[in-house]
Amino acid sequence: MTADTADTADTVKDEDRGILAGARVATRLPAQDLDRARRFYSERLGLEPVDERPGGLLYRCGDVEFVLFRSAGASPGTFTQMALTVDDIESAVSELKRRGVVFEEVDMPGFRTKDGIAEIEGNYPSKGARGERGAWFRDSEGNMLGIGEPVV
């Protein structure tokens, strides 16, 4: 393969990206008790559904949607299911704590939180940041949610 061929192979044209490349993404979070989840998202996170249907609540944050849906199953809460990016993580964590949100504390080699916030090395080059600060909490249904602030 020549240098010209390698450059061409690494460049993906819009028409070659696939049918889903331009799709909008929306997270789905299970809730065993939809009324309890609605109260948590309202009282603790300050979010109200923008629409609803039987068994589902639709929320918007910025230009992204997520849905809480009634489910007999539950998330294990062992991984981040949805993350939100904020401009000031300390203010966000402080406000959420004031509202009763309990943040995860992690203390393991190479990764620990202090006052609920972890310093994370590295970030995706396209984000133009050298790292990230992150914090995690569980909603009323056990779903693990994260908030992050890019470190530039």
Phi and psi in degrees as a GROMACS rama.xvg file:
@    title "Ramachandran Plot"
@    xaxis  label "Phi"
@    yaxis  label "Psi"
@TYPE xy
-86.3457  168.754  THR-2
-60.5826  -38.5775  ALA-3
-63.5911  -40.7367  ASP-4
-67.5236  -40.5343  THR-5
-62.3531  -42.7803  ALA-6
-61.7593  -42.6711  ASP-7
-65.7628  -40.3652  THR-8
-66.2027  -31.667  ALA-9
-82.4718  -16.5992  ASP-10
-93.8984  118.821  THR-11
-102.214  122.643  VAL-12
-77.4794  150.684  LYS-13
-52.5263  -42.3317  ASP-14
-70.272  -15.2082  GLU-15
-96.8461  -1.58445  ASP-16
-76.2584  -18.8481  ARG-17
103.88  160.599  GLY-18
-64.4436  -29.5857  ILE-19
-90.1812  -8.35789  LEU-20
-58.3306  -32.1741  ALA-21
-97.9089  5.37197  GLY-22
-71.5532  153.365  ALA-23
-86.2788  147.209  ARG-24
-107.274  137.229  VAL-25
-136.024  126.986  ALA-26
-79.3734  147.184  THR-27
-120.821  124.553  ARG-28
-118.327  126.94  LEU-29
-74.3806  146.806  PRO-30
-138.629  119.191  ALA-31
-72.6571  -29.5495  GLN-32
-127.982  97.1855  ASP-33
-64.4006  -35.0975  LEU-34
-66.3786  -43.0685  ASP-35
-62.1012  -42.5856  ARG-36
-63.3894  -43.2381  ALA-37
-58.0608  -44.584  ARG-38
-62.6579  -43.9408  ARG-39
-59.4093  -49.8542  PHE-40
-65.0403  -31.9817  TYR-41
-76.9144  -56.7748  SER-42
-72.8767  -40.3313  GLU-43
-89.388  -39.1383  ARG-44
-104.476  -12.7815  LEU-45
73.1945  25.6561  GLY-46
-110.949  139.906  LEU-47
-120.651  144.27  GLU-48
-65.1009  143.651  PRO-49
-91.8425  -13.675  VAL-50
-162.991  160.901  ASP-51
-152.239  159.576  GLU-52
-145.651  167.477  ARG-53
-54.5154  121.796  PRO-54
82.844  7.01757  GLY-55
-153.171  143.812  GLY-56
-123.995  127.465  LEU-57
-101.228  128.025  LEU-58
-119.86  155.262  TYR-59
-130.234  135.122  ARG-60
-126.909  114.672  CYS-61
61.657  -129.11  GLY-62
-104.257  20.7101  ASP-63
-114.833  142.737  VAL-64
-109.619  150.876  GLU-65
-142.85  155.732  PHE-66
-125.649  135.986  VAL-67
-98.6859  127.192  LEU-68
-126.804  143.816  PHE-69
-65.0926  128.919  ARG-70
-144.673  141.457  SER-71
-75.7456  -23.3631  ALA-72
-87.9463  169.958  GLY-73
-136.777  150.594  ALA-74
-74.5034  147.099  SER-75
-71.6687  -17.3036  PRO-76
65.34  25.5191  GLY-77
-100.595  1.67919  THR-78
-149.828  160.389  PHE-79
-72.4288  120.12  THR-80
-94.2351  -25.7637  GLN-81
-153.248  138.196  MET-82
-128.798  145.264  ALA-83
-120.019  137.425  LEU-84
-98.094  131.158  THR-85
-123.344  162.441  VAL-86
-84.1171  -25.714  ASP-87
-141.263  93.5256  ASP-88
-66.5847  -34.8741  ILE-89
-62.3702  -43.5721  GLU-90
-65.5814  -41.3989  SER-91
-63.6116  -46.3692  ALA-92
-63.3436  -43.3628  VAL-93
-59.959  -46.8162  SER-94
-64.7534  -43.5836  GLU-95
-66.592  -37.8778  LEU-96
-61.7926  -41.471  LYS-97
-59.8797  -31.3323  ARG-98
-85.2571  -0.9978  ARG-99
100.869  6.45243  GLY-100
-75.0162  134.703  VAL-101
-104.272  121.346  VAL-102
-91.0814  147.746  PHE-103
-71.0488  139.97  GLU-104
-110.947  126.399  GLU-105
-120.724  135.403  VAL-106
-142.732  91.179  ASP-107
-140.219  160.431  MET-108
-54.1293  125.367  PRO-109
82.2314  -3.83935  GLY-110
-154.421  113.235  PHE-111
-149.117  152.036  ARG-112
-100.889  152.247  THR-113
-129.746  120.759  LYS-114
55.7355  34.0794  ASP-115
87.0158  -3.51254  GLY-116
-117.287  132.592  ILE-117
-107.001  145.898  ALA-118
-95.7137  123.337  GLU-119
-116.885  123.938  ILE-120
-78.1519  144.232  GLU-121
81.6014  156.022  GLY-122
-160.412  170.419  ASN-123
-71.0041  131.769  TYR-124
-53.5771  -36.1545  PRO-125
-65.8312  -17.5513  SER-126
-84.0297  -11.3033  LYS-127
66.2631  26.3097  GLY-128
-123.83  152.418  ALA-129
-92.5039  -13.3136  ARG-130
-167.731  -166.815  GLY-131
-153.12  151.446  GLU-132
-110.888  133.054  ARG-133
-135.665  156.817  GLY-134
-146.553  148.498  ALA-135
-133.348  147.542  TRP-136
-151.008  163.814  PHE-137
-106.074  142.648  ARG-138
-80.8785  -176.239  ASP-139
-63.1153  -17.3841  SER-140
-103.352  3.45776  GLU-141
90.588  2.40752  GLY-142
-72.2543  133.406  ASN-143
-86.6823  120.42  MET-144
-114.873  146.933  LEU-145
-126.155  154.214  GLY-146
-128.591  144.39  ILE-147
-141.417  154.257  GLY-148
-131.185  119.991  GLU-149
-62.5994  142.904  PRO-150
-106.039  114.004  VAL-151
